[in-house]
């Protein structure tokens, strides 16, 4: 009986057939054949290398690509840096490989079998081993030249919204120089210029919640266009089959000042607004220079300069500028709609009664358990916070 049932199931099974829509031939690589209904356990036929995958943006991009059935090469300098990326794809979808931005042979091995290469490598501060020029210019040039030599179909280079050769910031100048060398070495490269990120591991909202005094520079009047990191990752994922030889500006949907974001952090965390003073620029630069003597990254002098610089598109004419989001098929989210997910952990769970009404209290809202769900002990205690 069981054998006959198995035969009938096999007889009724539909055999999937492939059509011309499942075959894509990139201009400079092997044919891409799609298999499966789509999703994590399918095969998109694409192989993507994400350089800089261990960074904040890299983990979200790897997740987006792997969910489409794309095989993702994740280069690493320390194997522990990419362990969290392995579960993001099906078996064999995540391929870790060792690399060094100064080693051309290792870079070539990482991109040789890929039809899409994402360069997310960047450095916002200098160290004794890497300067801005080493990473953002020479490293980007080396990657682009090797991708061109290995016949990679598509190179997507991530820069910064404020990249400019005339900027007062060495970081922004190096990003602009990196764009130029990439275009020269790989003419069909796509340049992506995102605004400052916000998200779970960001250096914006989390830093404001812990060190508000560092964001009071320039009287907290600096204007920026923050963008959700998930929106940038989705845009980069969509660019796998998007336009070539173009520069895409992806600012946040609204203009914010540091002051407005500090107020947002205060309201979401139920903390009283910070009364930290505004540190003069000369003093902050001296403190930042002294901070370079320790071996862990602290605020750098160049970062202090950037705290006084408005983002592109934050003036009166640029407030209605939406960037190139339509070209990547993404509608960016407002920071107000998502801030609670990133800042809830900074709320205090308990506030003593004697300071609950004081000016410095953390204004938590009591949670009342419905009477129908209370136990005897809970009914005696009443409300909980």
C-alpha positions as CSV (number, residue, x, y, z in Angstrom):
1,X,0.0,0.0,0.0
2,X,2.8,2.4,0.9
3,X,4.7,1.5,-2.3
4,X,1.7,2.2,-4.5
5,X,1.1,5.6,-2.7
6,X,4.7,6.5,-3.3
7,X,4.4,5.7,-7.0
8,X,1.3,7.8,-7.3
9,X,3.0,10.7,-5.7
10,X,5.9,10.4,-8.1
11,X,3.5,10.2,-11.0
12,X,1.7,13.4,-10.0
13,X,4.9,15.4,-9.3
14,X,5.3,18.2,-11.8
15,X,8.6,18.4,-13.5
16,X,9.9,22.0,-13.5
17,X,11.2,23.3,-16.8
18,X,13.6,26.2,-17.4
19,X,12.9,29.0,-19.8
20,X,14.9,31.7,-21.5
21,X,14.1,34.0,-18.5
22,X,16.2,31.7,-16.3
23,X,19.3,32.4,-18.4
24,X,21.2,35.6,-18.2
25,X,24.6,36.2,-20.0
26,X,26.5,39.1,-18.3
27,X,28.8,41.0,-20.7
28,X,32.1,39.8,-19.3
29,X,31.5,36.5,-17.4
30,X,29.9,33.1,-17.7
31,X,26.2,32.6,-18.2
32,X,24.0,33.0,-15.1
33,X,21.4,30.2,-14.7
34,X,18.6,30.6,-12.1
35,X,17.2,27.6,-10.4
36,X,14.4,27.2,-8.0
37,X,11.3,29.3,-7.0
38,X,13.5,32.0,-5.4
39,X,14.7,32.5,-1.9
40,X,17.4,31.3,0.4
41,X,17.4,27.7,-0.8
42,X,17.3,28.6,-4.5
43,X,20.2,29.4,-6.8
44,X,20.2,32.8,-8.4
45,X,23.2,31.9,-10.5
46,X,25.2,34.9,-9.4
47,X,28.4,34.9,-7.4
48,X,29.2,38.0,-5.5
49,X,32.3,39.1,-3.6
50,X,31.6,41.5,-0.7
51,X,34.9,43.2,0.2
52,X,34.5,44.8,3.7
53,X,31.9,42.2,4.6
54,X,32.9,42.3,8.3
55,X,31.8,46.0,8.7
56,X,28.5,47.4,9.7
57,X,27.0,47.6,6.2
58,X,28.6,44.3,5.0
59,X,26.6,42.1,7.3
60,X,23.3,43.4,6.0
61,X,24.3,43.2,2.4
62,X,25.5,39.6,2.7
63,X,22.2,38.8,4.3
64,X,20.2,40.4,1.5
65,X,22.3,38.6,-1.2
66,X,22.2,35.2,0.5
67,X,18.4,35.4,0.9
68,X,18.2,35.6,-2.9
69,X,20.2,32.4,-3.4
70,X,23.3,34.2,-4.4
71,X,26.7,32.6,-3.5
72,X,28.6,35.2,-1.5
73,X,32.4,35.3,-1.1
74,X,33.2,36.9,2.2
75,X,36.9,37.9,2.4
76,X,38.4,38.2,5.9
77,X,41.6,39.2,7.7
78,X,40.5,37.4,10.9
79,X,38.3,34.4,10.6
80,X,36.3,35.2,13.7
81,X,35.2,38.4,12.0
82,X,32.9,36.5,9.5
83,X,31.6,33.7,11.7
84,X,28.3,35.5,12.2
85,X,27.9,35.6,8.4
86,X,27.8,31.8,7.9
87,X,24.2,31.2,8.9
88,X,22.9,33.9,6.6
89,X,23.0,31.6,3.5
90,X,22.2,28.0,2.7
91,X,24.8,25.3,2.8
92,X,27.7,26.4,0.6
93,X,26.3,29.8,-0.1
94,X,28.7,31.7,2.1
95,X,32.4,31.2,1.1
96,X,35.0,32.7,3.5
97,X,38.4,33.5,2.0
98,X,41.4,35.1,3.5
99,X,42.6,38.4,2.0
100,X,44.7,41.5,2.5
101,X,44.1,44.8,0.7
102,X,47.8,45.1,0.0
103,X,48.1,41.6,-1.5
104,X,47.0,41.6,-5.2
105,X,47.1,37.8,-5.5
106,X,44.7,37.3,-2.7
107,X,42.4,40.0,-4.0
108,X,42.4,38.3,-7.4
109,X,41.6,34.9,-5.9
110,X,38.6,36.5,-4.1
111,X,37.1,38.1,-7.2
112,X,38.1,35.6,-9.9
113,X,34.9,33.6,-9.8
114,X,32.5,36.4,-9.2
115,X,30.3,38.3,-11.6
116,X,29.6,41.1,-9.1
117,X,32.1,42.7,-6.7
118,X,31.1,45.1,-3.9
119,X,33.8,47.3,-2.5
120,X,32.6,48.4,1.0
121,X,36.2,48.9,2.3
122,X,36.7,52.2,4.0
123,X,38.4,53.8,6.9
124,X,37.1,56.8,8.9
125,X,40.2,57.2,11.0
126,X,43.9,56.6,10.3
127,X,46.1,54.1,12.2
128,X,49.8,53.4,12.2
129,X,49.3,50.7,9.6
130,X,46.7,52.3,7.3
131,X,46.2,55.9,6.2
132,X,43.2,57.4,4.4
133,X,45.2,57.2,1.2
134,X,46.2,53.6,1.7
135,X,42.6,52.3,2.1
136,X,40.3,54.8,0.3
137,X,42.5,55.5,-2.7
138,X,45.3,53.0,-3.3
139,X,43.2,50.1,-2.0
140,X,40.2,51.0,-4.1
141,X,42.5,51.5,-7.2
142,X,44.1,48.0,-6.7
143,X,40.7,46.4,-6.3
144,X,39.3,48.1,-9.5
145,X,42.4,47.2,-11.5
146,X,42.2,43.5,-10.5
147,X,38.5,43.3,-11.2
148,X,39.1,44.7,-14.7
149,X,41.9,42.2,-15.3
150,X,39.8,39.3,-14.0
151,X,36.8,40.3,-16.3
152,X,34.4,40.9,-13.5
153,X,31.1,42.0,-15.0
154,X,30.1,44.6,-12.4
155,X,31.9,46.6,-9.8
156,X,30.0,48.5,-7.2
157,X,32.1,51.0,-5.2
158,X,30.7,52.6,-2.0
159,X,31.9,56.1,-1.3
160,X,30.3,58.9,0.8
161,X,27.7,61.5,0.2
162,X,30.1,64.3,1.1
163,X,33.0,63.1,-1.0
164,X,34.7,66.1,-2.5
165,X,38.3,67.0,-3.6
166,X,37.9,70.4,-2.0
167,X,36.6,69.3,1.4
168,X,38.2,70.4,4.6
169,X,38.1,66.7,5.7
170,X,40.9,64.4,4.7
171,X,38.5,61.5,4.8
172,X,36.1,63.1,2.3
173,X,39.0,64.1,0.0
174,X,40.3,60.6,0.0
175,X,36.8,59.3,-0.8
176,X,36.6,61.6,-3.8
177,X,40.1,60.6,-5.0
178,X,39.1,56.9,-4.6
179,X,36.1,57.5,-6.9
180,X,38.4,59.0,-9.6
181,X,40.9,56.1,-9.6
182,X,38.1,53.5,-9.6
183,X,36.4,55.2,-12.7
184,X,39.8,55.3,-14.4
185,X,40.6,51.6,-13.7
186,X,37.1,50.3,-14.2
187,X,35.1,52.7,-16.5
188,X,31.8,50.8,-16.0
189,X,31.9,50.9,-12.2
190,X,28.9,52.1,-10.2
191,X,29.7,54.6,-7.5
192,X,27.3,54.7,-4.6
193,X,27.3,57.7,-2.2
194,X,25.2,57.0,0.9
195,X,24.6,59.5,3.7
196,X,25.5,58.7,7.4
197,X,24.0,55.4,8.6
198,X,21.7,54.8,11.5
199,X,20.9,51.3,12.7
200,X,21.5,48.8,15.5
201,X,25.3,49.1,15.5
202,X,25.6,52.7,14.2
203,X,28.0,55.3,15.4
204,X,25.3,58.0,15.3
205,X,22.3,57.3,17.5
206,X,24.1,54.9,19.9
207,X,26.9,57.5,20.4
208,X,24.4,60.2,21.0
209,X,22.7,58.1,23.7
210,X,26.0,57.5,25.5
211,X,28.2,60.6,24.8
212,X,25.9,63.5,23.9
213,X,28.6,66.0,24.7
214,X,30.6,64.9,21.6
215,X,27.6,65.9,19.5
216,X,27.2,69.4,20.9
217,X,30.0,70.7,18.7
218,X,29.1,73.6,16.5
219,X,26.2,74.2,19.0
220,X,24.6,71.0,17.6
221,X,23.6,73.0,14.5
222,X,25.3,70.7,11.9
223,X,22.8,69.5,9.4
224,X,22.9,65.9,8.1
225,X,20.8,63.4,6.0
226,X,20.8,60.1,8.0
227,X,19.8,57.0,6.2
228,X,18.7,53.6,7.4
229,X,21.5,51.0,6.8
230,X,19.0,48.4,5.7
231,X,17.8,50.7,2.9
232,X,21.4,51.1,1.7
233,X,21.9,47.3,1.8
234,X,18.7,46.8,-0.2
235,X,19.8,49.3,-2.7
236,X,23.2,47.7,-3.2
237,X,21.4,44.3,-3.5
238,X,19.2,45.7,-6.3
239,X,22.2,47.1,-8.1
240,X,23.3,43.5,-8.9
241,X,21.3,43.9,-12.1
242,X,21.0,47.7,-12.0
243,X,22.6,50.5,-14.1
244,X,26.3,50.6,-14.9
245,X,28.7,53.5,-15.3
246,X,26.8,55.9,-13.0
247,X,27.1,57.7,-9.7
248,X,24.1,57.3,-7.3
249,X,23.6,59.7,-4.4
250,X,21.5,58.1,-1.6
251,X,20.8,60.7,1.1
252,X,18.4,60.3,4.0
253,X,14.8,61.3,3.3
254,X,14.9,64.3,5.7
255,X,17.3,66.9,7.0
256,X,18.2,66.8,10.7
257,X,20.4,68.7,12.9
258,X,22.4,67.2,15.7
259,X,20.1,69.0,18.1
260,X,17.0,67.5,16.7
261,X,18.5,64.0,16.8
262,X,19.6,64.5,20.4
263,X,16.0,65.5,21.2
264,X,14.8,62.4,19.5
265,X,17.2,60.2,21.5
266,X,16.1,61.9,24.7
267,X,12.4,61.4,24.0
268,X,12.8,57.8,23.0
269,X,15.0,56.8,25.9
270,X,12.9,58.8,28.4
271,X,16.1,60.5,29.6
272,X,16.2,64.2,30.4
273,X,17.9,66.3,27.7
274,X,21.6,66.7,28.1
275,X,22.9,69.9,29.5
276,X,26.4,69.3,28.4
277,X,28.3,72.4,27.3
278,X,29.5,73.1,23.8
279,X,33.3,72.5,23.7
280,X,35.2,75.0,21.6
281,X,36.7,73.6,18.4
282,X,40.3,74.4,19.3
283,X,40.0,72.6,22.6
284,X,38.2,69.6,21.0
285,X,40.9,69.3,18.3
286,X,43.6,69.3,21.0
287,X,41.7,66.6,22.9
288,X,41.3,64.5,19.7
289,X,45.1,64.8,19.0
290,X,45.9,63.6,22.5
291,X,43.4,60.7,22.1
292,X,45.5,59.3,19.2
293,X,48.2,58.3,21.7
294,X,46.1,55.3,22.9
295,X,45.9,52.1,20.9
296,X,42.1,51.9,20.5
297,X,40.1,54.2,18.2
298,X,38.7,57.4,19.8
299,X,37.5,60.5,18.1
300,X,40.1,61.8,15.7
301,X,40.9,65.4,14.6
302,X,39.5,64.8,11.2
303,X,36.2,63.6,12.7
304,X,36.1,66.8,14.7
305,X,36.3,68.7,11.4
306,X,33.5,66.6,10.0
307,X,31.2,67.5,13.0
308,X,31.3,71.1,11.7
309,X,30.4,70.2,8.1
310,X,26.8,70.0,6.7
311,X,25.9,67.1,4.5
312,X,25.3,67.7,0.8
313,X,21.7,68.5,0.1
314,X,20.9,70.1,3.5
315,X,20.6,73.7,2.4
316,X,17.4,75.5,1.6
317,X,17.5,74.3,-2.1
318,X,18.5,70.8,-1.3
319,X,15.9,69.9,1.4
320,X,13.5,68.7,-1.3
321,X,16.3,66.7,-3.0
322,X,15.5,63.0,-2.8
323,X,18.7,61.7,-4.4
324,X,18.6,58.7,-6.7
325,X,16.5,56.3,-4.7
326,X,14.1,55.8,-7.6
327,X,16.9,54.3,-9.7
328,X,17.5,51.6,-7.1
329,X,13.8,50.9,-6.4
330,X,13.9,51.7,-2.6
331,X,11.9,54.1,-0.5
332,X,14.0,55.2,2.4
333,X,12.7,55.1,6.0
334,X,12.5,58.1,8.3
335,X,14.7,57.9,11.4
336,X,11.8,58.8,13.7
337,X,9.9,55.6,12.6
338,X,12.8,53.3,13.5
339,X,14.7,54.9,16.4
340,X,12.8,53.0,19.1
341,X,14.2,49.7,17.8
342,X,17.8,50.9,18.3
343,X,17.4,53.1,21.4
344,X,15.1,51.0,23.6
345,X,18.1,49.4,25.4
346,X,19.1,52.8,26.8
347,X,16.0,53.0,28.9
348,X,16.4,52.5,32.6
349,X,14.4,49.6,34.0
350,X,14.0,51.0,37.5
351,X,13.8,54.4,39.1
352,X,13.6,54.9,42.9
353,X,10.4,56.6,44.0
354,X,12.3,59.5,45.7
355,X,13.9,60.6,42.4
356,X,11.0,59.6,40.1
357,X,9.7,63.2,39.9
358,X,13.1,64.9,40.0
359,X,14.6,66.7,37.1
360,X,17.2,64.1,36.4
361,X,14.9,61.1,36.6
362,X,14.5,58.7,33.7
363,X,10.9,59.0,32.9
364,X,9.7,55.4,32.5
365,X,6.1,54.6,31.9
366,X,4.6,52.0,34.2
367,X,3.2,48.9,32.7
368,X,-0.2,47.7,34.1
369,X,-0.9,44.0,33.9
370,X,-4.7,43.4,33.1
371,X,-6.7,42.1,36.1
372,X,-7.7,39.0,34.1
373,X,-4.0,38.0,33.7
374,X,-2.8,38.7,37.3
375,X,-1.9,36.1,39.8
376,X,-2.6,36.5,43.5
377,X,0.9,37.9,44.1
378,X,0.7,40.2,41.2
379,X,-2.6,41.6,42.4
380,X,-1.0,42.4,45.8
381,X,1.9,44.3,44.1
382,X,-0.2,46.1,41.6
383,X,1.6,48.0,38.8
384,X,5.0,47.1,37.5
385,X,7.6,49.1,35.7
